[in-house]
Amino acid sequence: MKILLFAHLREQLGASELILDLEPLTVEELMQRLREMYPSLSLDHVMVAVNESLVGSGYPVQAADTVALLPPVSGG
């Protein structure tokens, strides 16, 4: 599973993507797993896209999917 990181998430981990070997799970379960694996990662208010489509917390994520974590962005 490829996890794409943007904005402060990229800065917090020092990487723009993660490749994880995970079984199929829901978005909610994935977020919980990421919190366990990377406790310093701030995932509050992050939107999730799977294969370039925004999805909800119950959406099933498969091992071959690409998941993008999209934090809120402020403009000025």
HUCOR-V208069 format. One record per residue. N is the residue number from 1. RES is the residue in one small letter. PSI is psi in whole degrees, -180 to 180 (none if undefined). BURIAL is + if it has 16 or more other ideal C-beta (glycine too) atoms within 10 Angstrom, else -. Layout:
N&RES&PSI&BURIAL + N&RES&PSI&BURIAL
This chain:
1&m&129&+ + 2&k&128&- + 3&i&118&+ + 4&l&134&- + 5&l&140&+ + 6&f&159&- + 7&a&-129&- + 8&h&-24&- + 9&l&-41&+ + 10&r&-43&- + 11&e&-41&- + 12&q&-38&- + 13&l&-12&- + 14&g&27&- + 15&a&150&- + 16&s&-14&- + 17&e&157&- + 18&l&144&+ + 19&i&115&- + 20&l&140&- + 21&d&90&- + 22&l&150&+ + 23&e&163&- + 24&p&138&- + 25&l&171&+ + 26&t&166&- + 27&v&-43&+ + 28&e&-44&- + 29&e&-38&+ + 30&l&-45&+ + 31&m&-41&+ + 32&q&-43&- + 33&r&-42&- + 34&l&-38&+ + 35&r&-38&- + 36&e&-42&- + 37&m&-34&- + 38&y&76&- + 39&p&-24&- + 40&s&-9&- + 41&l&124&+ + 42&s&103&- + 43&l&10&- + 44&d&135&- + 45&h&22&- + 46&v&131&+ + 47&m&152&- + 48&v&132&+ + 49&a&135&+ + 50&v&122&+ + 51&n&44&- + 52&e&18&- + 53&s&129&- + 54&l&138&- + 55&v&165&+ + 56&g&179&- + 57&s&-24&- + 58&g&0&- + 59&y&134&+ + 60&p&133&- + 61&v&130&+ + 62&q&162&- + 63&a&-31&- + 64&a&0&- + 65&d&157&+ + 66&t&124&- + 67&v&127&+ + 68&a&129&+ + 69&l&116&+ + 70&l&99&+ + 71&p&161&+ + 72&p&145&- + 73&v&132&- + 74&s&143&- + 75&g&173&- + 76&g&none&-
